[in-house]
Amino acid sequence: MAFRLISFILLSCSAVLPTFGATAVAPRLGNVAAIHSSRLADLVIIRQGYNSGLRQGMVCSVKRGRAEIAEVLLVGLRPDTSAAVILLVSPNQSIRVDDLIAVKILKT
């Protein structure tokens, strides 16, 4: 059982990281299409979806230029669009339409 768990973890890591020990650069995957506010949570709609390699549960950074302004968690995916919940926003910043979305990748 432990061997299966370790194998699964290593296989999952190899799918995300090209090589161990290398610094991976987060690819630009999409742009913010809209922001929807509600009583329960604020959602960010992203112009890329499942067909672009995004998967539910991924944590993404929202960038404007070189500055990272927020983190979002992907919660709903369609082939060409995604919905994400806002996890964190930098002080004095707000997410805007056309901000860049990039998957956060572990750097080792």
CYANA upper distance limits for C-alpha pairs under 8 A (distance plus 0.5 A):
  1 MET  CA      5 LEU  CA      6.90
  2 ALA  CA      6 ILE  CA      6.68
  3 PHE  CA      7 SER  CA      6.52
  4 ARG  CA      8 PHE  CA      6.54
  5 LEU  CA      9 ILE  CA      6.72
  6 ILE  CA     10 LEU  CA      6.66
  7 SER  CA     11 LEU  CA      6.52
  8 PHE  CA     12 SER  CA      6.54
  9 ILE  CA     13 CYS  CA      6.67
 10 LEU  CA     14 SER  CA      6.62
 11 LEU  CA     15 ALA  CA      6.86
 12 SER  CA     16 VAL  CA      7.12
 13 CYS  CA     17 LEU  CA      6.40
 14 SER  CA     18 PRO  CA      6.79
 14 SER  CA     19 THR  CA      7.63
 16 VAL  CA    105 ILE  CA      8.21
 17 LEU  CA     24 ALA  CA      7.52
 17 LEU  CA    105 ILE  CA      8.24
 17 LEU  CA    106 LEU  CA      8.42
 18 PRO  CA     22 ALA  CA      8.42
 18 PRO  CA     24 ALA  CA      8.17
 20 PHE  CA    108 THR  CA      7.74
 21 GLY  CA    108 THR  CA      5.98
 22 ALA  CA    107 LYS  CA      7.99
 22 ALA  CA    108 THR  CA      7.02
 23 THR  CA    107 LYS  CA      5.83
 23 THR  CA    108 THR  CA      6.67
 24 ALA  CA    105 ILE  CA      7.24
 24 ALA  CA    106 LEU  CA      7.94
 24 ALA  CA    107 LYS  CA      6.62
 25 VAL  CA    105 ILE  CA      7.80
 26 ALA  CA    102 ALA  CA      6.38
 26 ALA  CA    103 VAL  CA      6.31
 26 ALA  CA    104 LYS  CA      6.51
 26 ALA  CA    105 ILE  CA      6.47
 27 PRO  CA    102 ALA  CA      6.19
 27 PRO  CA    103 VAL  CA      7.25
 28 ARG  CA    100 LEU  CA      7.28
 28 ARG  CA    101 ILE  CA      6.58
 28 ARG  CA    102 ALA  CA      5.22
 28 ARG  CA    103 VAL  CA      8.05
 29 LEU  CA     48 GLN  CA      7.27
 29 LEU  CA     52 SER  CA      7.76
 29 LEU  CA    100 LEU  CA      8.13
 29 LEU  CA    101 ILE  CA      6.39
 29 LEU  CA    102 ALA  CA      5.96
 29 LEU  CA    103 VAL  CA      7.87
 30 GLY  CA     46 ILE  CA      7.02
 30 GLY  CA     47 ARG  CA      6.31
 30 GLY  CA     48 GLN  CA      5.83
 30 GLY  CA    100 LEU  CA      6.43
 30 GLY  CA    101 ILE  CA      5.63
 30 GLY  CA    102 ALA  CA      7.55
 31 ASN  CA     46 ILE  CA      6.26
 31 ASN  CA     47 ARG  CA      6.18
 31 ASN  CA     48 GLN  CA      7.91
 31 ASN  CA     97 VAL  CA      7.92
 31 ASN  CA     98 ASP  CA      5.49
 31 ASN  CA     99 ASP  CA      5.97
 31 ASN  CA    100 LEU  CA      5.13
 31 ASN  CA    101 ILE  CA      6.00
 32 VAL  CA     44 VAL  CA      7.23
 32 VAL  CA     45 ILE  CA      6.44
 32 VAL  CA     46 ILE  CA      5.17
 32 VAL  CA     47 ARG  CA      6.80
 32 VAL  CA     96 ARG  CA      7.54
 32 VAL  CA     97 VAL  CA      5.49
 32 VAL  CA     98 ASP  CA      5.36
 32 VAL  CA     99 ASP  CA      5.93
 32 VAL  CA    100 LEU  CA      7.07
 32 VAL  CA    101 ILE  CA      7.47
 33 ALA  CA     44 VAL  CA      8.10
 33 ALA  CA     45 ILE  CA      5.88
 33 ALA  CA     46 ILE  CA      5.78
 33 ALA  CA     47 ARG  CA      6.16
 33 ALA  CA     97 VAL  CA      5.97
 33 ALA  CA     98 ASP  CA      6.83
 34 ALA  CA     44 VAL  CA      6.49
 34 ALA  CA     45 ILE  CA      5.59
 34 ALA  CA     46 ILE  CA      7.76
 34 ALA  CA     96 ARG  CA      8.22
 34 ALA  CA     97 VAL  CA      6.19
 35 ILE  CA     42 ASP  CA      7.64
 35 ILE  CA     43 LEU  CA      6.26
 35 ILE  CA     44 VAL  CA      5.10
 35 ILE  CA     45 ILE  CA      6.60
 35 ILE  CA     95 ILE  CA      8.26
 35 ILE  CA     96 ARG  CA      8.10
 35 ILE  CA     97 VAL  CA      7.95
 36 HIS  CA     42 ASP  CA      6.23
 36 HIS  CA     43 LEU  CA      5.59
 36 HIS  CA     44 VAL  CA      6.88
 36 HIS  CA     45 ILE  CA      8.24
 37 SER  CA     41 ALA  CA      7.09
 37 SER  CA     42 ASP  CA      4.91
 37 SER  CA     43 LEU  CA      6.85
 38 SER  CA     42 ASP  CA      6.28
 41 ALA  CA     85 VAL  CA      7.35
 41 ALA  CA     86 ILE  CA      8.22
 42 ASP  CA     85 VAL  CA      6.66
 42 ASP  CA     86 ILE  CA      6.77
 43 LEU  CA     83 ALA  CA      6.84
 43 LEU  CA     84 ALA  CA      5.99
 43 LEU  CA     85 VAL  CA      5.39
 43 LEU  CA     86 ILE  CA      6.95
 44 VAL  CA     72 VAL  CA      8.42
 44 VAL  CA     83 ALA  CA      6.15
 44 VAL  CA     84 ALA  CA      5.61
 44 VAL  CA     85 VAL  CA      6.89
 44 VAL  CA     86 ILE  CA      7.60
 45 ILE  CA     81 THR  CA      7.55
 45 ILE  CA     82 SER  CA      6.23
 45 ILE  CA     83 ALA  CA      5.18
 45 ILE  CA     84 ALA  CA      7.02
 46 ILE  CA     81 THR  CA      6.09
 46 ILE  CA     82 SER  CA      5.51
 46 ILE  CA     83 ALA  CA      6.69
 46 ILE  CA     84 ALA  CA      8.17
 46 ILE  CA    101 ILE  CA      8.29
 47 ARG  CA     80 ASP  CA      6.97
 47 ARG  CA     81 THR  CA      5.40
 47 ARG  CA     82 SER  CA      7.26
 48 GLN  CA     52 SER  CA      6.51
 48 GLN  CA     54 LEU  CA      8.09
 48 GLN  CA     79 PRO  CA      8.26
 48 GLN  CA     80 ASP  CA      5.55
 48 GLN  CA     81 THR  CA      5.27
 48 GLN  CA     82 SER  CA      6.76
 49 GLY  CA     53 GLY  CA      7.51
 49 GLY  CA     54 LEU  CA      6.15
 49 GLY  CA     55 ARG  CA      8.38
 49 GLY  CA     77 LEU  CA      6.20
 49 GLY  CA     78 ARG  CA      6.03
 49 GLY  CA     79 PRO  CA      5.50
 49 GLY  CA     80 ASP  CA      4.80
 49 GLY  CA     81 THR  CA      4.78
 49 GLY  CA     82 SER  CA      5.53
 50 TYR  CA     54 LEU  CA      5.48
 50 TYR  CA     55 ARG  CA      6.69
 50 TYR  CA     77 LEU  CA      6.46
 50 TYR  CA     78 ARG  CA      6.36
 50 TYR  CA     79 PRO  CA      5.20
 50 TYR  CA     80 ASP  CA      7.01
 50 TYR  CA     81 THR  CA      8.01
 50 TYR  CA     82 SER  CA      8.21
 51 ASN  CA     79 PRO  CA      5.62
 51 ASN  CA     80 ASP  CA      6.88
 52 SER  CA     79 PRO  CA      8.40
 52 SER  CA     80 ASP  CA      8.03
 54 LEU  CA     58 MET  CA      7.79
 54 LEU  CA     77 LEU  CA      8.29
 55 ARG  CA     74 LEU  CA      7.64
 55 ARG  CA     77 LEU  CA      7.64
 56 GLN  CA     73 LEU  CA      8.48
 56 GLN  CA     74 LEU  CA      5.64
 56 GLN  CA     75 VAL  CA      5.82
 56 GLN  CA     76 GLY  CA      6.80
 56 GLN  CA     77 LEU  CA      7.15
 57 GLY  CA     73 LEU  CA      6.58
 57 GLY  CA     74 LEU  CA      5.75
 57 GLY  CA     75 VAL  CA      6.68
 58 MET  CA     73 LEU  CA      6.38
 58 MET  CA     74 LEU  CA      6.03
 58 MET  CA    103 VAL  CA      7.42
 58 MET  CA    104 LYS  CA      8.32
 59 VAL  CA     71 GLU  CA      7.34
 59 VAL  CA     72 VAL  CA      6.26
 59 VAL  CA     73 LEU  CA      5.14
 59 VAL  CA     74 LEU  CA      6.99
 59 VAL  CA    103 VAL  CA      6.66
 59 VAL  CA    104 LYS  CA      6.37
 60 CYS  CA     71 GLU  CA      6.16
 60 CYS  CA     72 VAL  CA      5.81
 60 CYS  CA     73 LEU  CA      6.84
 60 CYS  CA     74 LEU  CA      8.09
 60 CYS  CA    101 ILE  CA      6.88
 60 CYS  CA    102 ALA  CA      5.85
 60 CYS  CA    103 VAL  CA      4.70
 60 CYS  CA    104 LYS  CA      5.54
 61 SER  CA     68 GLU  CA      7.02
 61 SER  CA     69 ILE  CA      8.05
 61 SER  CA     70 ALA  CA      6.31
 61 SER  CA     71 GLU  CA      5.03
 61 SER  CA     72 VAL  CA      6.85
 61 SER  CA    101 ILE  CA      6.30
 61 SER  CA    102 ALA  CA      5.88
 61 SER  CA    103 VAL  CA      6.77
 61 SER  CA    104 LYS  CA      6.58
 62 VAL  CA     68 GLU  CA      6.33
 62 VAL  CA     69 ILE  CA      6.24
 62 VAL  CA     70 ALA  CA      5.50
 62 VAL  CA     71 GLU  CA      6.41
 62 VAL  CA     72 VAL  CA      7.84
 62 VAL  CA     95 ILE  CA      7.99
 62 VAL  CA     99 ASP  CA      6.93
 62 VAL  CA    100 LEU  CA      6.13
 62 VAL  CA    101 ILE  CA      5.31
 62 VAL  CA    102 ALA  CA      7.15
 63 LYS  CA     67 ALA  CA      6.05
 63 LYS  CA     68 GLU  CA      4.87
 63 LYS  CA     69 ILE  CA      6.08
 63 LYS  CA     70 ALA  CA      7.67
 63 LYS  CA     99 ASP  CA      6.38
 63 LYS  CA    100 LEU  CA      5.59
 63 LYS  CA    101 ILE  CA      6.92
 63 LYS  CA    102 ALA  CA      8.29
 64 ARG  CA     68 GLU  CA      7.07
 64 ARG  CA     69 ILE  CA      7.47
 64 ARG  CA     99 ASP  CA      5.93
 64 ARG  CA    100 LEU  CA      6.78
 68 GLU  CA     90 SER  CA      8.39
 69 ILE  CA     89 VAL  CA      6.38
 69 ILE  CA     90 SER  CA      5.70
 69 ILE  CA     93 GLN  CA      6.77
 69 ILE  CA     94 SER  CA      7.70
 69 ILE  CA     95 ILE  CA      7.75
 70 ALA  CA     86 ILE  CA      7.95
 70 ALA  CA     87 LEU  CA      7.97
 70 ALA  CA     88 LEU  CA      5.84
 70 ALA  CA     89 VAL  CA      4.73
 70 ALA  CA     90 SER  CA      6.41
 70 ALA  CA     94 SER  CA      8.41
 70 ALA  CA     95 ILE  CA      7.71
 71 GLU  CA     86 ILE  CA      6.72
 71 GLU  CA     87 LEU  CA      5.95
 71 GLU  CA     88 LEU  CA      5.64
 71 GLU  CA     89 VAL  CA      7.10
 72 VAL  CA     84 ALA  CA      6.23
 72 VAL  CA     85 VAL  CA      5.93
 72 VAL  CA     86 ILE  CA      4.92
 72 VAL  CA     87 LEU  CA      5.63
 72 VAL  CA     88 LEU  CA      7.54
 73 LEU  CA     84 ALA  CA      5.59
 73 LEU  CA     85 VAL  CA      5.72
 73 LEU  CA     86 ILE  CA      7.01
 73 LEU  CA     87 LEU  CA      7.14
 74 LEU  CA     82 SER  CA      7.52
 74 LEU  CA     83 ALA  CA      6.49
 74 LEU  CA     84 ALA  CA      4.67
 74 LEU  CA     85 VAL  CA      7.03
 75 VAL  CA     82 SER  CA      8.21
 75 VAL  CA     83 ALA  CA      6.40
 75 VAL  CA     84 ALA  CA      5.78
 75 VAL  CA     85 VAL  CA      7.27
 76 GLY  CA     82 SER  CA      6.14
 76 GLY  CA     83 ALA  CA      5.45
 76 GLY  CA     84 ALA  CA      7.30
 77 LEU  CA     81 THR  CA      6.73
 77 LEU  CA     82 SER  CA      4.92
 77 LEU  CA     83 ALA  CA      6.86
 78 ARG  CA     82 SER  CA      6.44
 89 VAL  CA     93 GLN  CA      7.12
 89 VAL  CA     94 SER  CA      7.36
 89 VAL  CA     95 ILE  CA      8.48
 90 SER  CA     94 SER  CA      8.30
 95 ILE  CA     99 ASP  CA      7.45
